[in-house]
């Protein structure tokens, strides 16, 4: 079972990178607040990127 979780972790890492990078840059310790910041940054980054891609395609 650990093989499946490591594959999932490896696949998720690029998508979670913006939030992880922001938390590390801000020096937030591993806590529930860092999870909230990570979610916020990831959602903002991927939403903006998606809007840009849709604008370029349409």
Residue pairs with C-beta under 8 A, 6 or more apart in sequence:
15 42
15 46
16 38
16 42
18 41
18 42
18 45
18 46
19 37
19 38
19 39
19 40
19 41
19 42
19 45
20 38
22 37
22 38
22 41
23 34
23 37
23 38
23 41
26 37
28 34
28 37
